[in-house]
Amino acid sequence: MNLSKEQQQAISHVKGPALVLAVPGAGKTTVLIHRTANLILNEGVSPQKILSVTFSRASAKDMKGRFNSIYGDITNIPVHFSTIHSFSYGVIREYAYKNRKQYTLIEDMNKEINKVQILRNIYLSINKEHITEEKLESIINSIGYIKNMLIGPEEYLSQFKLDISNFLEIFHTYESYKKNNHLIDFDDMLTLALKILREDKYLLEKYRKKYEYIQVDEGQDTSKVQLEIIKILAHPKNNLFIVADDDQSIYGFRGAYPKGLFEFNKIYGNGKIFFMEENYRSSKNIVSVSNKFIKKNTLRFNKNIFTKNQYFEPIKIVKVKDLEEEYRYLMEELININDYANTAILYRNNLSAIGIIECLERNSIPFYIKDINVKFFDHWLVQDIVDFFQLANDSSNIAIFEKIYYKMNGFISKKQINYIKTLYIKESVFDSLLSIPGLNEFYRKNVLELKLNFKKLSMMNPYEGISFIEKSLGYGDYLKESHMRFGYTMDSLKTILNYLRMIASNTEGLKKFFTRLKYLEYLCNQSKNTKEGITLSTIHSAKGLEFNRVYIIDLIDGDFPTSSSIDAFKKGNIGAMEEERRLFYVGMTRAKKYLTLITYLNKDSKKTNPSRFLLDLEAICN
């Protein structure tokens, strides 16, 4: 095994705390695996005494697989590679057995009692309305952040704007319900394990003796509560070995706490810091530019990423007219590439996948989606558009009419809906409305106009129909009035409408449009079986991966970096902007040979500005 001097120094570290700061492509996991073997083979440490923890199950499985493939025959005793959650759950189970308690995990969505259902019920009981998927996700993320950062919900609300009615009451009700019923979720695994280790001296000493050597992979992704668990476990010997890259800390929204790395010497006074700055992955072009780019951040260790790899091809910055031209450019590029399995299209937001999926399928290019959970097809806006079309095709469908009557022109009231529901007449809902006794001329005129408009809609192709729904039926006005309530920007909702229009433009008739939506959703779900396709992924999910050829798309200021990080930056808060820069850096350093960055100059007939990160790169490259 050819190891650099820096790697060998880190691998040879045995006693006391050490922090290994490694750049992208420096072989972080390789070092951790070889150090594990060094402890066993050369230092006489029993494999049972070593605990290696990482951020995700996939990483733990990868570490275990790689260790076994190289060193599987050095010991009959298994080496413990684990996620911090899995370790914490083990502590909880042992504590529960010792104290004759029982905790039930509520993360299995197939079980009757689960986290999502509990939160849905609590939200309904407090706010007297059903929760949307977006708000549910927002609540789950907020609770996770609060637990991982070891703060209270009040402190969280003082730091972040959260569009959830009665969040404090929801939070405390959820916590009380779990406590009273001995239930725990993933976040409780961490906070409860920390509480146990702090309070149960017997168990703490048992685990300290059991694991005398603790190794942490992807240290930049650990949260405050995770770092506290590791700190209390490692004390007092502090045989702690953390491998990290502060420049790749991109999970702040989940409670990642890179500040813990900066405080390493303060916490562990006699700690050693090793630098692994050589990138073995990327061409000199990519490495050189990436190094200059990330140095613009101030909240970081001063590392210099370098490579002995050759120059290959300069980074391409491509500016096109609009989204359609971006897709045309991509398809022209991809059709001439044979090596799809080593090619990736990366983006900031999951929604960007939709237009790409449509184009790839039309061009018979196979693809694999890293984030299977593409929520576009289940989005309430998409369902609304489908409902408008269905009502136009069958105006007697009162169930659909009841779902969307308040989202269109007409000023129809709930009282009027309830009246026509009692008629039980299988006729047009508009005719039923016109038959309401005492209907004044204003309402009669509105209903007649609606009836005529839905008749027009029934004769339109899907592409025309979507614009007609938005403009002539007043759905666009409804979105303008309601988008803040649903936690969306108007721009993001218009993006969804544009993707729908794009899909509709290639279909003839409503039936084919509906079929197309279902087929694209099916392709997304099935793409996990595509072994030789182009990888589509958010940059967050692509972390740790590498490809010969990478395209990063939709590089618009306000999208990447986000408008909220730009606003915070203007007010003097640089944290969010620096995390966005780190995310961009992670995207760039996924590429080995070819890196193409694409922006477009117009969106919805309005001028857009290229990502300010592209402007930085242009200055670096010139």
ZAMARGU-4260 file (C-alpha; in steps of 0.2 Angstrom, whole numbers, plus 5000, padded with zeros to 4 digits):
<rodrens>
0) 5000/5000/5000 | 5008/5017/4994 | 5004/5029/5008 | 5011/5047/5009 | 5022/5053/5023
5) 5007/5063/5030 | 4995/5048/5030 | 5009/5037/5038 | 5011/5050/5052 | 4992/5050/5056
10) 4991/5031/5055 | 5005/5029/5067 | 4997/5040/5080 | 4992/5029/5095 | 4989/5038/5112
15) 4980/5054/5116 | 4969/5065/5106 | 4972/5068/5087 | 4963/5078/5074 | 4967/5074/5056
20) 4962/5088/5044 | 4960/5081/5027 | 4956/5089/5010 | 4944/5081/4998 | 4951/5066/4989
25) 4965/5064/5003 | 4960/5047/5008 | 4952/5050/5025 | 4943/5034/5027 | 4959/5025/5020
30) 4969/5032/5035 | 4956/5027/5048 | 4955/5009/5041 | 4974/5008/5041 | 4976/5015/5058
35) 4963/5003/5065 | 4974/4989/5058 | 4990/4997/5065 | 4982/4997/5083 | 4978/4979/5081
40) 4994/4972/5072 | 5008/4983/5079 | 5001/4990/5096 | 4993/4975/5102 | 4976/4983/5105
45) 4961/4971/5105 | 4948/4974/5091 | 4935/4974/5105 | 4943/4990/5112 | 4941/5000/5096
50) 4925/5010/5092 | 4924/5018/5075 | 4909/5029/5073 | 4904/5039/5057 | 4889/5050/5051
55) 4879/5038/5041 | 4874/5019/5040 | 4881/5019/5022 | 4898/5026/5028 | 4899/5013/5042
60) 4895/4999/5030 | 4908/5006/5018 | 4921/5007/5032 | 4918/4989/5038 | 4918/4982/5020
65) 4934/4991/5016 | 4943/4985/5032 | 4937/4967/5030 | 4943/4967/5011 | 4960/4972/5016
70) 4962/4966/5034 | 4949/4953/5036 | 4961/4939/5041 | 4970/4948/5054 | 4958/4944/5068
75) 4943/4933/5072 | 4936/4946/5083 | 4925/4959/5073 | 4930/4977/5074 | 4916/4989/5079
80) 4911/5001/5065 | 4895/5010/5069 | 4885/5026/5067 | 4884/5037/5083 | 4865/5033/5083
85) 4868/5014/5083 | 4880/5016/5097 | 4868/5027/5107 | 4854/5015/5105 | 4865/5001/5112
90) 4868/5012/5128 | 4849/5015/5129 | 4845/4997/5128 | 4857/4992/5141 | 4851/5005/5153
95) 4833/5000/5150 | 4837/4982/5153 | 4847/4986/5169 | 4833/4997/5176 | 4818/4987/5169
100) 4812/5001/5158 | 4806/4999/5140 | 4808/5012/5126 | 4800/5010/5110 | 4807/5018/5094
105) 4794/5027/5083 | 4804/5029/5067 | 4796/5014/5058 | 4783/5022/5047 | 4775/5005/5044
110) 4770/5003/5062 | 4754/5011/5069 | 4762/5021/5081 | 4776/5031/5072 | 4784/5049/5073
115) 4775/5056/5058 | 4757/5050/5063 | 4760/5057/5081 | 4765/5074/5074 | 4751/5074/5062
120) 4738/5071/5076 | 4746/5084/5088 | 4746/5097/5074 | 4728/5094/5070 | 4723/5094/5088
125) 4732/5111/5091 | 4729/5120/5075 | 4712/5112/5070 | 4719/5108/5052 | 4728/5095/5043
130) 4747/5098/5041 | 4755/5099/5024 | 4770/5088/5020 | 4781/5103/5019 | 4776/5109/5036
135) 4778/5092/5043 | 4796/5091/5036 | 4799/5108/5044 | 4794/5103/5061 | 4804/5087/5060
140) 4819/5096/5055 | 4817/5110/5068 | 4815/5097/5082 | 4830/5088/5076 | 4841/5104/5076
145) 4835/5108/5093 | 4840/5091/5100 | 4857/5090/5090 | 4862/5108/5096 | 4857/5105/5114
150) 4846/5121/5114 | 4828/5124/5119 | 4814/5128/5107 | 4813/5146/5113 | 4831/5149/5108
155) 4828/5140/5091 | 4814/5152/5088 | 4824/5167/5092 | 4837/5162/5079 | 4826/5156/5065
160) 4810/5161/5057 | 4798/5147/5057 | 4781/5148/5049 | 4773/5135/5060 | 4758/5140/5070
165) 4760/5136/5089 | 4777/5127/5087 | 4781/5129/5105 | 4765/5120/5110 | 4768/5107/5097
170) 4785/5104/5103 | 4781/5102/5121 | 4766/5091/5118 | 4776/5079/5107 | 4790/5078/5120
175) 4777/5075/5134 | 4768/5062/5124 | 4784/5052/5121 | 4790/5054/5139 | 4773/5048/5146
180) 4773/5033/5133 | 4791/5028/5134 | 4794/5032/5116 | 4810/5039/5107 | 4814/5045/5090
185) 4831/5046/5082 | 4836/5062/5090 | 4831/5056/5107 | 4843/5042/5105 | 4857/5055/5106
190) 4850/5066/5120 | 4845/5051/5130 | 4861/5042/5128 | 4871/5058/5134 | 4859/5059/5149
195) 4862/5041/5153 | 4881/5043/5152 | 4881/5058/5162 | 4870/5051/5176 | 4874/5032/5177
200) 4892/5031/5183 | 4892/5012/5181 | 4887/5012/5163 | 4899/5026/5159 | 4914/5017/5167
205) 4909/5001/5158 | 4909/5009/5141 | 4925/5018/5144 | 4934/5002/5148 | 4925/4993/5134
210) 4931/5006/5121 | 4948/5013/5125 | 4951/5019/5107 | 4938/5030/5099 | 4939/5035/5080
215) 4927/5047/5072 | 4925/5048/5053 | 4918/5063/5044 | 4920/5073/5060 | 4914/5089/5052
220) 4897/5082/5051 | 4895/5078/5070 | 4883/5088/5080 | 4885/5096/5097 | 4876/5082/5106
225) 4887/5069/5096 | 4903/5078/5101 | 4897/5078/5119 | 4894/5059/5119 | 4911/5056/5111
230) 4920/5068/5123 | 4912/5060/5139 | 4916/5043/5132 | 4934/5046/5128 | 4938/5055/5145
235) 4950/5054/5154 | 4962/5044/5143 | 4956/5054/5127 | 4963/5041/5115 | 4952/5050/5102
240) 4956/5050/5084 | 4945/5062/5073 | 4946/5063/5054 | 4937/5078/5047 | 4937/5092/5034
245) 4930/5108/5040 | 4928/5114/5022 | 4916/5100/5019 | 4904/5104/5033 | 4888/5106/5024
250) 4874/5100/5036 | 4872/5115/5047 | 4853/5113/5045 | 4854/5096/5053 | 4864/5103/5068
255) 4882/5099/5061 | 4894/5109/5073 | 4911/5112/5064 | 4915/5124/5078 | 4919/5109/5089
260) 4934/5106/5078 | 4940/5123/5080 | 4939/5121/5099 | 4949/5104/5098 | 4965/5111/5106
265) 4954/5120/5119 | 4945/5104/5124 | 4960/5092/5122 | 4975/5103/5128 | 4988/5090/5122
270) 4980/5086/5106 | 4990/5083/5089 | 4983/5090/5073 | 4989/5082/5057 | 4986/5090/5040
275) 4982/5079/5024 | 4982/5091/5010 | 4986/5081/4995 | 4971/5077/4983 | 4973/5060/4974
280) 4956/5062/4965 | 4955/5077/4954 | 4966/5086/4940 | 4977/5100/4944 | 4965/5112/4936
285) 4951/5107/4947 | 4962/5107/4963 | 4970/5123/4960 | 4954/5133/4957 | 4945/5124/4971
290) 4959/5129/4983 | 4958/5147/4979 | 4939/5147/4980 | 4938/5140/4997 | 4951/5151/5004
295) 4938/5165/5003 | 4930/5158/5018 | 4936/5164/5035 | 4929/5151/5047 | 4941/5137/5043
300) 4958/5129/5046 | 4971/5136/5035 | 4974/5121/5023 | 4982/5121/5006 | 4974/5108/4994
305) 4987/5102/4981 | 4989/5087/4969 | 5002/5078/4959 | 4990/5074/4946 | 4992/5082/4929
310) 4983/5096/4921 | 4968/5090/4911 | 4955/5102/4905 | 4951/5119/4912 | 4935/5121/4922
315) 4921/5126/4910 | 4909/5140/4915 | 4894/5140/4903 | 4881/5154/4902 | 4866/5150/4892
320) 4850/5160/4888 | 4837/5151/4898 | 4833/5134/4906 | 4828/5126/4889 | 4845/5131/4882
325) 4853/5123/4897 | 4844/5107/4894 | 4849/5107/4875 | 4867/5110/4880 | 4867/5096/4892
330) 4859/5084/4880 | 4871/5088/4866 | 4885/5085/4878 | 4878/5069/4885 | 4873/5060/4869
335) 4892/5060/4864 | 4897/5052/4880 | 4899/5033/4882 | 4904/5033/4901 | 4887/5037/4909
340) 4891/5028/4925 | 4906/5040/4928 | 4895/5056/4924 | 4885/5066/4937 | 4873/5081/4936
345) 4873/5089/4952 | 4861/5103/4959 | 4857/5113/4974 | 4839/5109/4975 | 4830/5092/4972
350) 4817/5101/4961 | 4831/5104/4948 | 4830/5085/4944 | 4813/5086/4936 | 4817/5095/4920
355) 4833/5084/4918 | 4823/5068/4920 | 4811/5073/4907 | 4825/5077/4895 | 4835/5062/4898
360) 4820/5050/4896 | 4816/5059/4879 | 4834/5056/4873 | 4834/5038/4879 | 4849/5042/4891
365) 4848/5031/4907 | 4849/5039/4924 | 4851/5035/4942 | 4844/5047/4955 | 4853/5047/4972
370) 4839/5056/4981 | 4824/5044/4977 | 4813/5055/4987 | 4808/5067/4973 | 4793/5076/4981
375) 4787/5085/4965 | 4774/5072/4959 | 4766/5072/4976 | 4767/5091/4978 | 4750/5099/4982
380) 4752/5112/4968 | 4754/5097/4955 | 4739/5089/4962 | 4729/5106/4961 | 4733/5107/4942
385) 4727/5089/4940 | 4711/5093/4949 | 4708/5108/4938 | 4709/5097/4923 | 4699/5083/4930
390) 4685/5095/4935 | 4685/5102/4917 | 4683/5085/4910 | 4669/5080/4923 | 4661/5096/4930
395) 4649/5085/4940 | 4663/5079/4952 | 4659/5088/4967 | 4673/5080/4978 | 4686/5088/4967
400) 4677/5104/4966 | 4677/5105/4985 | 4696/5103/4985 | 4699/5118/4974 | 4684/5130/4974
405) 4693/5142/4985 | 4708/5142/4974 | 4700/5150/4959 | 4689/5165/4954 | 4671/5165/4958
410) 4670/5170/4977 | 4661/5153/4981 | 4657/5151/4999 | 4658/5135/5010 | 4640/5137/5014
415) 4636/5136/4995 | 4646/5121/4993 | 4637/5112/5008 | 4620/5117/5000 | 4624/5109/4983
420) 4631/5093/4991 | 4614/5090/4999 | 4606/5090/4981 | 4613/5073/4976 | 4610/5078/4958
425) 4623/5071/4946 | 4624/5087/4936 | 4637/5101/4933 | 4643/5109/4950 | 4641/5125/4941
430) 4622/5122/4936 | 4619/5116/4954 | 4627/5133/4960 | 4616/5142/4948 | 4600/5134/4956
435) 4604/5140/4973 | 4588/5150/4979 | 4591/5169/4980 | 4608/5169/4971 | 4611/5187/4967
440) 4617/5194/4950 | 4635/5196/4956 | 4637/5177/4960 | 4627/5172/4945 | 4638/5181/4933
445) 4654/5174/4942 | 4647/5156/4941 | 4642/5158/4923 | 4660/5164/4919 | 4667/5150/4928
450) 4657/5137/4919 | 4662/5145/4902 | 4680/5145/4908 | 4680/5126/4913 | 4672/5122/4896
455) 4686/5131/4887 | 4699/5122/4898 | 4691/5105/4893 | 4695/5109/4875 | 4713/5115/4878
460) 4729/5105/4877 | 4738/5103/4894 | 4752/5116/4890 | 4739/5129/4886 | 4728/5123/4900
465) 4741/5126/4914 | 4743/5144/4909 | 4724/5146/4908 | 4722/5139/4925 | 4736/5151/4932
470) 4730/5167/4924 | 4711/5166/4918 | 4705/5155/4932 | 4714/5165/4946 | 4725/5151/4953
475) 4740/5162/4951 | 4732/5175/4962 | 4728/5161/4975 | 4747/5156/4975 | 4752/5174/4977
480) 4741/5176/4992 | 4745/5159/5000 | 4763/5155/4996 | 4770/5162/5013 | 4757/5152/5023
485) 4764/5136/5015 | 4782/5141/5018 | 4786/5144/4999 | 4793/5158/4989 | 4783/5163/4974
490) 4798/5159/4963 | 4799/5141/4969 | 4780/5138/4965 | 4782/5146/4948 | 4797/5134/4945
495) 4785/5119/4949 | 4772/5127/4936 | 4786/5129/4923 | 4792/5111/4925 | 4774/5105/4923
500) 4772/5116/4907 | 4788/5108/4901 | 4782/5091/4903 | 4765/5096/4896 | 4773/5103/4880
505) 4778/5086/4875 | 4761/5078/4877 | 4746/5078/4866 | 4730/5078/4877 | 4726/5076/4895
510) 4727/5057/4896 | 4745/5057/4889 | 4749/5071/4901 | 4743/5062/4916 | 4751/5046/4910
515) 4768/5055/4908 | 4768/5062/4926 | 4765/5044/4932 | 4778/5037/4921 | 4791/5049/4926
520) 4787/5046/4944 | 4789/5027/4941 | 4806/5030/4932 | 4812/5040/4948 | 4807/5026/4959
525) 4815/5013/4948 | 4831/5022/4944 | 4839/5014/4959 | 4841/4999/4948 | 4850/5008/4934
530) 4868/5003/4936 | 4875/5011/4921 | 4866/5028/4921 | 4871/5046/4924 | 4870/5050/4942
535) 4858/5064/4947 | 4860/5071/4964 | 4859/5086/4976 | 4877/5091/4981 | 4872/5086/4999
540) 4869/5068/4994 | 4884/5067/4982 | 4897/5071/4996 | 4909/5057/4997 | 4907/5052/4979
545) 4918/5055/4964 | 4915/5055/4945 | 4926/5058/4929 | 4914/5071/4923 | 4903/5083/4933
550) 4890/5096/4928 | 4883/5108/4941 | 4867/5116/4935 | 4855/5130/4939 | 4869/5141/4946
555) 4858/5157/4949 | 4861/5170/4963 | 4847/5167/4975 | 4846/5149/4972 | 4864/5145/4975
560) 4869/5153/4986 | 4851/5154/4993 | 4842/5171/4995 | 4842/5169/5014 | 4861/5167/5015
565) 4863/5182/5004 | 4851/5192/5016 | 4860/5186/5031 | 4877/5190/5023 | 4871/5208/5020
570) 4866/5210/5039 | 4884/5204/5044 | 4880/5186/5047 | 4893/5176/5037 | 4889/5159/5043
575) 4876/5153/5031 | 4885/5161/5016 | 4901/5152/5021 | 4891/5135/5022 | 4884/5138/5004
580) 4902/5141/4998 | 4908/5125/5006 | 4893/5116/4998 | 4899/5123/4981 | 4917/5117/4985
585) 4910/5100/4989 | 4901/5100/4972 | 4917/5105/4962 | 4928/5092/4971 | 4917/5078/4966
590) 4925/5079/4948 | 4941/5070/4943 | 4944/5077/4925 | 4929/5087/4918 | 4920/5100/4928
595) 4906/5111/4919 | 4897/5124/4929 | 4881/5130/4920 | 4870/5146/4923 | 4856/5154/4913
600) 4852/5172/4911 | 4833/5173/4910 | 4819/5165/4920 | 4801/5168/4917 | 4805/5182/4905
605) 4815/5190/4919 | 4834/5193/4919 | 4843/5182/4932 | 4861/5185/4939 | 4874/5171/4938
610) 4879/5164/4955 | 4891/5175/4964 | 4902/5160/4966 | 4904/5159/4947 | 4910/5177/4947
615) 4923/5172/4960 | 4928/5158/4949 | 4929/5169/4934 | 4941/5181/4944 | 4951/5166/4949
620) 4953/5158/4932 | 4957/5174/4923
</rodrens>
